[in-house]
Amino acid sequence: MDYRRLHSTLAQFYNITITDVGTDLAHSANEGTLALADSLVLVAPPTADRAARASATLDWLSEHGYSEIVSDAVVVLCQGPSPRADRGQIRAQFQGRTRAVVEIPYDPHLAAGKRVELDALRDNTRRTFLELAALIAEDFSL
């Protein structure tokens, strides 16, 4: 089914639709998703190579007519147990071209890769996710 038709159907029942387009934005299946997107949340670990990939994604979007969504994007940097990159430099790489950059602190519960239990998260992690949700919700037009 074409995403535009699916979105039209969902919009009759839901005010918000969240779509994960994966890593291949150029795939034809994502054309409708990108055309209808109101906002973008880009998630990446704060390593030099992953930051470069995320930056390339923003470049691709800008080059293909999605500059507005890039400037309004929220970049989420998820910490690993031992970050080896200059987080400040990586953060600066995105700050000038997106609406916000949020760093999720390392949390062993998330690192386990299992079902997320909110009560098992560290207080700082829960607070950061709440702040991220509020930041994303600022862009909702309901």
C-alpha positions in Angstrom: 0.0 0.0 0.0 1.2 3.5 -0.8 2.3 5.4 2.3 0.2 8.4 1.4 -2.9 6.3 1.4 -2.0 4.6 4.6 -1.2 8.0 6.2 -4.6 9.3 5.0 -6.4 6.4 6.6 -4.4 6.7 9.9 -5.0 10.4 10.1 -8.7 9.8 10.4 -8.1 8.1 13.7 -4.8 9.5 15.0 -3.4 13.0 15.4 0.2 11.7 15.4 1.9 9.2 13.2 5.4 8.0 13.9 7.3 6.3 11.1 10.7 4.7 11.2 12.2 4.9 7.7 15.3 2.9 8.6 18.7 3.8 7.1 17.9 3.9 3.3 16.2 7.2 2.8 16.6 6.9 -1.0 14.4 3.8 -1.1 11.3 4.5 -3.1 9.1 3.3 -0.2 10.2 6.3 1.8 9.2 9.0 -0.8 5.7 9.4 0.7 7.0 9.3 4.2 9.4 12.1 3.6 6.9 14.1 1.7 4.4 14.0 4.5 6.8 14.3 7.4 6.4 17.2 9.8 9.5 16.6 11.8 12.5 14.4 12.0 14.3 12.7 14.9 17.7 11.4 13.9 19.3 9.0 16.4 23.0 8.2 16.4 25.7 7.1 18.8 28.3 9.9 19.4 31.1 8.3 17.5 33.0 10.0 14.7 31.9 7.4 12.0 28.3 7.3 13.1 28.1 11.1 13.4 29.5 11.3 9.8 26.8 9.0 8.6 24.1 11.0 10.4 25.5 14.2 8.9 25.5 12.6 5.5 21.8 11.8 6.0 21.1 15.5 6.7 23.2 16.4 3.6 21.1 14.0 1.5 17.9 15.4 2.8 19.0 19.0 2.1 20.1 18.1 -1.4 16.8 16.4 -2.1 14.4 19.2 -1.1 14.0 18.6 2.6 16.1 21.5 3.9 13.2 22.7 6.1 12.9 19.4 7.9 16.6 19.3 8.4 16.7 22.7 10.1 13.8 21.6 12.4 15.3 18.2 13.1 16.2 16.9 16.6 19.4 14.9 16.8 19.6 12.3 19.6 23.1 11.1 20.6 22.9 7.9 22.6 25.9 7.2 24.8 27.7 4.0 25.0 29.6 2.7 28.0 32.9 4.4 27.0 32.5 7.1 24.4 35.7 7.5 22.4 34.8 10.5 20.4 34.9 14.2 21.2 31.2 14.6 22.1 31.4 18.3 22.2 32.7 18.4 18.6 30.1 15.9 17.4 27.4 17.9 19.2 28.6 21.1 17.5 28.5 19.4 14.1 24.7 19.2 14.4 23.9 22.3 16.5 24.3 24.7 13.7 22.1 22.9 11.3 19.2 21.4 13.4 16.8 22.6 15.9 18.2 20.7 18.8 20.7 18.1 19.9 20.0 15.9 22.9 22.5 13.5 24.5 21.0 10.5 26.2 23.3 9.4 29.0 24.7 5.9 29.2 22.4 3.6 31.1 23.2 0.0 31.7 19.5 -1.0 31.4 19.4 0.4 27.8 22.7 -1.2 27.0 21.4 -4.6 27.8 19.2 -4.4 24.7 16.2 -5.9 26.3 12.7 -4.6 26.8 12.8 -1.2 28.3 11.4 -1.0 31.8 11.0 2.7 32.8 11.5 2.0 36.5 14.8 0.3 35.7 16.3 3.4 34.0 18.5 5.8 36.0 16.8 9.0 37.1 19.0 11.1 34.8 18.1 8.9 31.8 14.4 9.1 32.5 14.6 12.9 32.9 16.5 13.3 29.7 13.9 11.2 27.8 11.1 13.3 29.3 12.9 16.4 28.1 13.4 14.9 24.7 9.7 14.0 24.4 8.7 17.6 25.4 11.2 19.0 22.9 9.7 16.8 20.1 6.1 17.6 21.2 6.8 21.4 20.8 6.7 20.8 17.1 3.3 19.1 17.1 0.4 21.0 15.6 -2.7 19.3 16.9 
